[in-house]
Amino acid sequence: MYQKPFLRRADGLCLLCLLLINMLAAACAGKITNAAPEVTGEQVEADSAYLAELERIAELERAGNFFPGLAFYESSLRENAGDFAGAAVAAYKELSWAYAHSAISKDQVEEGLLSALGLFGDISSAIDPARAKGAVALRGCLAFARENWKEAERLLTGILTGDEDTDSFLSWMLMVTEMEQEAHGGRWSGRSAYSAVRARYTLFPEYWYRGARAFSGPGDEYISAVYAEHCIEINPQGPFADDSRRILANYFPGAGHEN
């Protein structure tokens, strides 16, 4: 289950978030080369270990065991493997969980992303496509954090790969950009896909909040209310709790859920 240190050491985590995301950007913006790396037996073995570790992280998340620092660990793995776009998305995942659990503010999330992006500078995709893709990922995460859904979808789609897990954080972000651009009050076509990734986000308030907004069409009010209630229960004083209470009140007039 979700570990509570987010709520006990918010200041320390905030500093850790900003420090590590800046370290990511500094590494990405460092030595630039377009030389093809030499592939060795050791590299193949390292790649296999890297993929296995990513799968272990995914299984921990699917079992409801996300804890502070897990996504930054994933980010460091991806950075070391040269997947700078994946590293940026993983770092944003850490920031998003911290924000959703009231450990940092939205301004601090944006500050971390902007600081990281500033260290990239203008990296040409012709010179270093991996690092250029990392900059695109950071811009996409920033657009997502600002709820600029159309721009976020455009940028994040550009870093999507064919082997992306359907329940990965990037896949979830793209589902959110789609659902938020569709008119609320109608039946969202991606509801089954959204419900299918639930296990990985059981204790992530924003997952439930976005679902509550998406499943608000005629006949789906009860589903929307259930999602909203889950969001409130996870973090009653969190950044998505008040809107979730309003959604819940539409289905249960007079429902306070002030606790």
C-alpha positions as CSV (number, residue, x, y, z in Angstrom):
1,M,0.0,0.0,0.0
2,Y,1.0,3.6,-0.3
3,Q,3.5,4.8,2.3
4,K,2.9,8.0,4.2
5,P,6.3,9.7,4.4
6,F,5.1,12.1,1.6
7,L,2.9,13.7,4.2
8,R,5.5,13.7,7.0
9,R,8.5,15.2,5.3
10,A,7.0,17.5,2.6
11,D,9.8,20.1,2.8
12,G,12.6,17.5,2.4
13,L,10.8,15.7,-0.4
14,C,10.2,19.0,-2.2
15,L,14.0,19.7,-2.1
16,L,14.7,16.2,-3.3
17,C,12.2,16.5,-6.2
18,L,13.8,19.8,-7.4
19,L,17.3,18.5,-6.9
20,L,16.9,15.3,-8.7
21,I,14.9,16.7,-11.7
22,N,17.7,19.3,-12.1
23,M,20.3,16.5,-11.9
24,L,18.4,14.7,-14.7
25,A,18.4,17.8,-16.9
26,A,22.1,18.5,-16.2
27,A,23.0,15.0,-17.3
28,C,20.8,15.2,-20.4
29,A,22.2,18.6,-21.3
30,G,25.8,17.5,-20.7
31,K,28.1,15.8,-23.2
32,I,26.4,15.6,-26.6
33,T,27.5,13.2,-29.3
34,N,26.1,11.6,-32.3
35,A,28.5,8.7,-32.4
36,A,26.9,5.3,-32.4
37,P,27.7,3.4,-29.2
38,E,29.6,0.1,-29.4
39,V,27.4,-2.8,-28.5
40,T,29.1,-5.4,-26.3
41,G,28.1,-8.5,-24.5
42,E,28.3,-6.6,-21.2
43,Q,25.9,-4.0,-22.7
44,V,23.4,-6.7,-23.7
45,E,23.5,-8.1,-20.2
46,A,23.1,-4.6,-18.7
47,D,20.1,-3.9,-21.0
48,S,18.5,-7.1,-19.9
49,A,19.0,-6.2,-16.2
50,Y,17.6,-2.7,-16.9
51,L,14.4,-4.1,-18.5
52,A,14.0,-6.6,-15.6
53,E,14.3,-3.8,-13.1
54,L,11.7,-1.7,-14.9
55,E,9.4,-4.6,-14.8
56,R,9.9,-5.1,-11.1
57,I,9.0,-1.4,-10.5
58,A,5.9,-1.8,-12.7
59,E,4.8,-4.9,-10.7
60,L,5.3,-3.0,-7.4
61,E,3.1,-0.2,-8.6
62,R,0.4,-2.7,-9.8
63,A,0.5,-4.3,-6.4
64,G,-0.3,-0.9,-4.8
65,N,3.2,-0.4,-3.4
66,F,4.2,3.0,-4.8
67,F,6.4,4.8,-2.3
68,P,8.3,8.1,-2.3
69,G,11.5,7.8,-4.4
70,L,10.4,4.9,-6.5
71,A,9.7,6.9,-9.6
72,F,13.0,8.8,-9.2
73,Y,14.7,5.5,-9.0
74,E,13.0,4.6,-12.3
75,S,14.1,7.9,-13.7
76,S,17.7,7.3,-12.9
77,L,17.6,3.8,-14.5
78,R,16.1,5.3,-17.7
79,E,18.6,8.1,-17.7
80,N,21.6,5.7,-17.4
81,A,20.2,3.7,-20.2
82,G,19.9,6.8,-22.5
83,D,16.1,7.0,-22.3
84,F,15.9,10.7,-21.5
85,A,12.2,11.0,-22.4
86,G,11.3,8.1,-20.2
87,A,13.5,9.6,-17.4
88,A,11.7,12.9,-17.7
89,V,8.2,11.3,-17.5
90,A,9.3,9.2,-14.5
91,A,10.6,12.3,-12.7
92,Y,7.3,14.0,-13.4
93,K,5.4,10.9,-12.0
94,E,7.3,11.4,-8.8
95,L,6.3,15.1,-8.7
96,S,2.7,14.3,-9.5
97,W,2.4,11.8,-6.7
98,A,4.0,14.2,-4.3
99,Y,1.6,17.0,-5.4
100,A,-1.5,14.7,-5.2
101,H,-0.5,13.8,-1.6
102,S,0.0,17.4,-0.6
103,A,3.8,17.1,-0.2
104,I,4.6,19.9,-2.7
105,S,2.6,22.7,-4.4
106,K,1.7,22.9,-8.1
107,D,4.0,25.9,-8.4
108,Q,6.8,23.7,-7.1
109,V,6.0,21.1,-9.7
110,E,6.2,23.7,-12.5
111,E,9.3,25.2,-11.0
112,G,11.1,21.8,-11.1
113,L,10.1,21.2,-14.7
114,L,11.0,24.7,-15.8
115,S,14.4,24.5,-14.1
116,A,15.1,21.2,-15.8
117,L,14.0,22.4,-19.2
118,G,16.1,25.5,-18.8
119,L,19.2,23.3,-18.5
120,F,18.5,21.6,-21.8
121,G,18.9,24.6,-24.0
122,D,18.3,24.1,-27.7
123,I,19.3,20.5,-28.4
124,S,18.9,19.6,-32.0
125,S,17.3,16.2,-32.7
126,A,19.8,15.9,-35.6
127,I,22.7,16.1,-33.2
128,D,21.3,14.2,-30.3
129,P,17.8,12.7,-30.8
130,A,17.6,11.1,-27.4
131,R,18.3,14.3,-25.4
132,A,16.1,16.3,-27.8
133,K,13.3,13.8,-27.0
134,G,13.9,14.3,-23.3
135,A,13.3,18.1,-23.8
136,V,10.1,17.3,-25.7
137,A,9.0,15.1,-22.8
138,L,9.6,17.8,-20.2
139,R,7.6,20.3,-22.3
140,G,4.8,17.7,-22.5
141,C,4.8,17.2,-18.8
142,L,4.8,21.0,-18.2
143,A,1.8,21.3,-20.5
144,F,0.1,18.5,-18.7
145,A,0.7,20.1,-15.3
146,R,-0.8,23.3,-16.6
147,E,-3.8,21.4,-18.0
148,N,-3.0,22.5,-21.5
149,W,-4.4,19.3,-22.8
150,K,-4.1,19.8,-26.6
151,E,-0.5,20.8,-26.3
152,A,0.3,18.0,-23.8
153,E,-1.3,15.4,-26.1
154,R,0.7,16.6,-29.1
155,L,4.1,16.6,-27.3
156,L,3.5,13.4,-25.3
157,T,2.3,11.5,-28.4
158,G,5.6,12.4,-30.0
159,I,7.6,10.4,-27.4
160,L,5.3,7.4,-27.3
161,T,7.0,4.2,-28.4
162,G,5.4,1.0,-29.8
163,D,6.4,-1.0,-26.7
164,E,4.9,1.3,-24.1
165,D,2.9,-0.5,-21.4
166,T,-0.8,0.3,-21.7
167,D,-0.9,1.1,-18.0
168,S,2.4,3.2,-17.9
169,F,2.3,6.7,-16.6
170,L,2.8,8.1,-20.1
171,S,-0.2,6.0,-21.3
172,W,-2.3,7.3,-18.4
173,M,-1.3,10.9,-19.2
174,L,-2.3,10.5,-22.8
175,M,-5.7,9.0,-21.7
176,V,-6.2,12.0,-19.5
177,T,-5.4,14.5,-22.3
178,E,-8.0,12.7,-24.5
179,M,-10.7,12.6,-21.9
180,E,-10.2,16.2,-20.8
181,Q,-10.6,17.4,-24.3
182,E,-13.9,15.6,-24.8
183,A,-17.0,17.4,-23.7
184,H,-18.1,16.4,-20.2
185,G,-21.6,15.3,-19.9
186,G,-21.2,12.7,-22.7
187,R,-20.0,9.1,-22.6
188,W,-16.2,9.0,-23.0
189,S,-15.2,6.3,-25.4
190,G,-12.0,5.3,-23.5
191,R,-13.7,4.4,-20.2
192,S,-12.9,0.7,-20.4
193,A,-9.2,1.4,-21.1
194,Y,-9.1,3.8,-18.2
195,S,-10.7,1.3,-15.8
196,A,-8.3,-1.4,-17.0
197,V,-5.2,0.4,-15.6
198,R,-6.7,1.0,-12.2
199,A,-4.5,-1.4,-10.3
200,R,-1.4,0.7,-10.9
201,Y,-3.0,3.9,-9.6
202,T,-5.1,2.7,-6.7
203,L,-3.6,5.2,-4.3
204,F,-3.0,8.1,-6.8
205,P,-5.7,10.7,-6.1
206,E,-5.5,12.3,-9.5
207,Y,-6.3,9.0,-11.2
208,W,-9.6,8.9,-9.4
209,Y,-10.3,12.6,-9.9
210,R,-9.8,12.5,-13.7
211,G,-12.0,9.4,-13.8
212,A,-14.7,11.2,-11.8
213,R,-14.7,13.9,-14.4
214,A,-14.7,11.6,-17.4
215,F,-17.5,9.3,-16.2
216,S,-20.0,12.1,-15.6
217,G,-22.3,11.4,-18.6
218,P,-26.0,10.3,-18.4
219,G,-26.3,7.0,-16.7
220,D,-22.7,7.2,-15.4
221,E,-23.3,9.5,-12.4
222,Y,-22.9,6.7,-9.9
223,I,-19.5,5.6,-11.4
224,S,-18.4,9.3,-11.3
225,A,-19.4,9.5,-7.6
226,V,-17.5,6.3,-6.7
227,Y,-14.3,7.7,-8.4
228,A,-14.8,11.1,-6.6
229,E,-15.2,9.3,-3.2
230,H,-12.0,7.3,-3.7
231,C,-10.1,10.5,-4.4
232,I,-11.4,12.1,-1.3
233,E,-10.7,9.1,0.9
234,I,-7.0,8.9,-0.2
235,N,-6.3,12.5,0.6
236,P,-9.2,14.4,2.2
237,Q,-7.4,17.7,2.1
238,G,-5.6,17.2,-1.2
239,P,-5.6,19.4,-4.3
240,F,-8.3,17.3,-6.0
241,A,-10.5,16.8,-2.9
242,D,-12.7,19.9,-3.2
243,D,-13.6,19.4,-6.8
244,S,-14.3,15.7,-6.0
245,R,-16.7,16.8,-3.3
246,R,-18.6,18.9,-5.8
247,I,-18.8,16.0,-8.1
248,L,-20.0,13.8,-5.3
249,A,-22.6,16.3,-4.2
250,N,-24.1,16.3,-7.6
251,Y,-25.0,12.6,-7.1
252,F,-25.6,12.7,-3.4
253,P,-27.0,16.2,-2.6
254,G,-26.0,17.3,0.9
255,A,-23.1,14.9,1.0
256,G,-20.4,16.7,3.0
257,H,-17.4,14.4,3.2
258,E,-15.6,17.0,5.2
259,N,-13.4,14.5,7.0
